Amino acid sequence: MDKPYELSTQGVRAGQARSEFHEHSEALFLTSSFVFDNAAQAEARFVGGEPGTVYSRFTSPTVSMFQDSLAALEGAEACIATASGMSAILSTAMSLLRAGDHVVCSSAVFGATVQLFSNYFGRFGVETTFVSPTRVEEWERAVRKSTKLFFLETPSNPMTEISDIAAIAAVARKAGALLAVDNVFCTPVLQRPLELGADLVIHSATKHLDGQGRVLGGAVLGSKKLIMDQLLPFLRTAGPSMSPFNAWVILKGLETLELRMKAQSAAALELAQWLEGHNSVARVFYPGLASHPQHALASRQQRAGGAVLSFEVKGGRAAAWRVVDSTRLISITANLGDVKTTITHPGTTTHGRISPEARAAAGITEGLLRVAVGLEAVSDLKADLERGLS
């Protein structure tokens, strides 16, 4: 048996399907529908009796290439692509949950994820209990007979807390629940949750998978049974689909994913070390630092610390905003995963819609800033932050 290809090779080559024109770069199929040879073939494809393209809401050659490529990188049997990261989470929940079901969710997830589980799913009879991302015993205590799904994000946004995926997966299996892991910060280059016991992996492809802040996209990966039998029917019916153009853009992003993740992680570590020694900084949160509470776990579970860090500025919101407003190079935007470094004040942006109590419980103080490190020279990033810090 041939040796499996390395991750870098899979990022460049996996998933490619050439048309009759034998193109070298993946083709972009901009069409809403596909033509059948005859009525019998149309019937066979619509009912699933024959594989093939039908309608771009759920079958597109370009989207399929992206799905196959990402599945190879994550070590998953199957993948479905969605319109955004949040639509990936929505599709997962709508496919797997019903009224009366219970979800156990990390309290340290993206603000929109909190809103989705607590406000919107609650309207339809799905109850969510939020627990600590790092205390496995809280996940155990939260389990009910009706618990169907565990959901976590590791590293967390914005505090970079690290959840023990293997330990939480064991609790989920014992409870008869599925574990879904949002892998947006690490990507499969740094972490493969399925190998640690997760049932599903979720991505906001908008972030590192694209890598240049161009388009929106999401993905859900797992076993063929979960993806094809349960999630695909929802995607086909409800239509939160990834467009072929966006799939093509993100597919090209996958080609450089490993190079970018390694370089951005190294830059983030250097910047975090510099911030940790700065007099105006109270604390730095980055898994690659020995001072991080879950540094040892991150070292076992991840291949590097990732590109995102957060730090608390002495002086509260006024001091934090001064740092933001003093930047000339770093982009003031809430997006992350870009080759351009970004900075945001989580308490008033990404987590501004959740309650002050929830922010406090998550450790999101008024002085906290999040930086997603890109590919600029670290010396220039330091100088840009120093302007406001000093």
N, C-alpha and C positions, 0 to 999 in steps of 0.2 A: 504493500500500500504506500502511495506517495505521501511524503511528509506534508502536513497541512501548511498552507501559506501563512506567513507572518502577518500581523495586524496591518503594517504599513502597506503590504502588497494587496491585502483584501480591500483596504480603503481606496486603492487606485483601480483595482480590477473587478472586485466582486459585484455581481448583479448585472453586468453588461449583457445586453441582448441586441445583436446587430440585425438590422432589417435586410431586405434583399439588395440594398445599395451598398452594404458592407462598409458603413461609415466607421471611422476610428473612434471619434468622440461620440458619446451617447446621443441618440436622436431625441429631439423635442417634438412630440406629437401634439400639435395644437388643433384638436378637434373635439367636439362635444360627443359625437356618436360614431359608430363604426358600421360598415355595410356588410350584409350577409350574402352568401352565395345563393341562398334560396330560402323559402319559408320554413322548411324543415330545420335548417341550421339555425334560423332565428329562434324557433321554438326551443331547440336543444340548448342554446346558450342562455336564453332567458330563464329557463327552469334549472339550469346548472348541470344538465346532462352531458354537456360538451364544454371543455375549457375554451376560453377565448374572450376577446374584447366585446363589450356590449355598449356601455355608456360611460363616459369619463367620470361620472359621480362615484363609480366603484370599480371600474376596470380601465386602466390607462397604461400603455406600455412604459411611458416615462416614469409614472408613479411606481409601477411594479419594479422597475430597475432600482429606484431609491429604496424601496421596501426590502428588496433582496440584499442590497448592499449593506444596509444598516443591520439586518438580521444576521448577516455573516459576522459583522463586527461585534455584535452583542452575544453571539453564540445562541441565537434564538431560532426556533423552528419556523416562526412566522411573524409577520409585521403588518400592521395597517398604518397608513399615513393619514393624517388629519389636517384640518385647516390651520390649527394653532396648538400650542401646548395645552391651553385650557380646554380646547375642544377634545384633546386626547383624554384628559381627565374626565370630562363630561361623558364621552363615549364609553369609557370604562365603567363608570358608575351606572349609567343608564342601561347598559347591557347586562350587568351582573346583579343589580339591586332592585328590590321592589318594596312597596309600602310595608312597614313593620320590621324591615331589616335594620341592622345596627352596624355602624362603622367605628373603628378605633383609628384615630388619626393623630399623628404627631402635632403638637402645638406649635412647632417651629417649621411651618411651611409658608409658602408664598401667600401674600395677603389675599389675592383673588381666590386661591384654593380654600382658604378659611371661609371666605364669603360663600363660595359654591356649596361647601358641605354644611355649614351652619345655617345659612339663610335659605338657599334655594331648595336643596334636597329635603330640608326640614318641612317645607310646604307640602311635600308629597309623601310624608310619613316615614322618611328615612332619618333616623336619629344618629348623631355623631358625638362621640366622647373624645375630647382632646387630652392627650397625655404627654408626658415628658419624652423628648426624642432619645434621651440617654438612660432613662431608668426603666429597665426591662420589666421590673416588678409592677410598674404602673400599667403596662400593657396587659400583664396577666390579670390584674385586679379588674380591669375594665371589661373583660370578656363576659358576654352574655350568651344565652342559648341562641339568640337571634343575630349574633355577630357573624357577618359574612365577609367583611373586607377590612384589612389593615392597610393603612396608607402612610408612607413616610417619604421624606426628602432628605438625602444625606450626600454631602454636607448640606446643612440647612441654610436658608436664606433669611436674614443676612448674617447670622451669628456663626456660621460654619460649624455648628455642632455636628458630631459624628454619631450616627446610630449604628448599633451592632446588628447588621443585617441578618447574620446567621442566627443570633440568639432570638431576635424578634420573629424570624421565619419559623423557628421551632415552636414558639408560642402560638403562632397562627395555625400551624399544622395540627397542634394539639386541640385547638378550638374549632377545627374544621373550617377555617376561614382562609381566604386568599390574601397574599401579601403583594402589594404593588409598590414599587420604589421609583420615585422621580430621580432620574440619573442626570439631570440637566447640568449640574456643576462639574461632574467628572467626565461624562461621556464614557463609552466603552474603552477608550484609550487608557483611562486611569482606574476604572472600576467596572466590573461585570456582575451586577446583582443576581442574575440567574444562577451563576456559579456558587453563590453564597446562600441559595435557598429561596430567593424571591420567585413568585409565580409570574409576575408581570413587571416590565420595565416601561416607564413613561418618559418621553422626551418632549421638550420644547425645542424643535429643530430650528426655531428662530435664533437660538443662541449659538453655542459653539459649533453645532453641526453645519450651519451656514457659515458662520465665522466672520462675516463682513457686514452684518446688519442690513441685509438687502430685502429679505422676504420673510413671511410668516409661515410656520409649519409646525406640526406635531407628529408624534408616533407612539404606538403602543406595541410592545413585543412580548411574546410568550410562546406557549405551546400551540400547535395547530388547532387543537380542540378548543382552546379558549379563544384564540384570535379568529379562526375561520368560522367556527360554529356559533359563537356568541357575540363577538364584537362586529364582525363584518356585516351581519344582517342589520344591525342598528345603523352602521355607516351607510349601507345601501338605501335604507328607508329614510333616515333623517337628513343625510347629506352633508355632514360637517367635513367635507373632503378636501384634500390637498389638490391644488391646481397643478396641471402638468408643468407649467412654467416654473412654479415654485419648487416642484420636485426636481426639475432639471438643475436649477440654481444650487439647491442644497446638495444634490448628488455631486456636483463639481466641488462643493465645499468639503465633502468627505475625503476627497483625494489628498487634501493637505491637513486633515484633522490631527493626525498623530504629531506631525511636525509642529503645528501651532500649539497643541496642548502641552507638549514638552517645553517649548520655548516660553510660553506664557506662564507656566507653573514655576519655572526657574526664575523668571523676572518677578513674579509675585512673592516668592520666598525672599529674594533680595530686598524688595521694597518693604516687606513685613519686618524684616530684621532691622532695617533702618528706622522705621516708625517706632519699633519697640524701644529704641534707645533715645527717642526724642523727648525733650522736656515738656512739650505741650500735649503729649499723648498719654492718657491715663492707662489704656490697655489696648492690645492688638489681638484680634481673633483670626488665626490662620492655622489650619491643621498641620502645616509643615514646621511650625515653631514648637520647640520643646515645652514652652509654657502653655500650650493649648491643653485643656483638660482631657481631651481624647486623643492626644498625639500618638500614643502607643497603638491604639486601635486603628487610627488613620494609617499608620505605617504598615499595619498588617493587611488592611482592607483596600487601600488605594496604592497606586504606583507612584503618586506624587500628590502634593497638597492642593493642586488646582490653581486656577487663575483669579479667584475671588477672595478678597480679604475685607475685614471691617475693622474699624478702630474708633475708640472713644476719645474725643477731644476734650481736654479740660476746659470748663467754662460753659458747658451746656449748648443749647441751640444757637445762641448768638455767636459763640466761637466756632461751632461747626459750620454755620452758614458763611462765616467770614472765610473759612478755608475754601468752601465751594465757590464763593463769589470772586476769590482771588486767583482762581485758575485761569490760565490763558491757553494751555495746551489740552488738558484733559477735558473731555466732553461732559457737560452737565446733562445727563440723561439716565433714565432708570433701566435702560437695556444693558445686557451683559453678554459676554461671549464674543465680542467684537475684537478685531485686530486694533481698533482704536480704544484706548483706555477711557473708561467712563467713571463718573462719581455721582452718588446720589445720597440724599438724607432720608433714610428709610422711614423714619417716624412721620414724615410729612408727604411721602410719595408712595412707595410700594406697599407700606403697611399703614398708610394714613387713614384707611377706611375702617380698620378694626378698632375696637375700643381701647381707651388708654390702659385699662386693666389688663387686656390681652397683650398689649405691647410691653407693659411692665413685666408680665409673667414670662415673656419671651426674651427679656433682657434688652429690648430696644429702647435705649435711653435717648434723651434729647440731644446728647452730644455725639451720637453714633453716626458714622459715615461708612458707606460701602464703596469700595473701589474694585472694579473689574479690570484687571491688568491686560493690556494689549501687547503690541509688538514694538512700541517705541523704545528708545534707549532709556534704561532705568535712571540714568543720571538726569535726564530731562524731566522724568516724572517726579523725582525727588525735588528738583528745583521748583517745579510747578506747585507742589504741595507746601514746600518750605515758605513760599511767599505768604500764604495765609496762616501757617502755623507759627511763624515768627512775628 
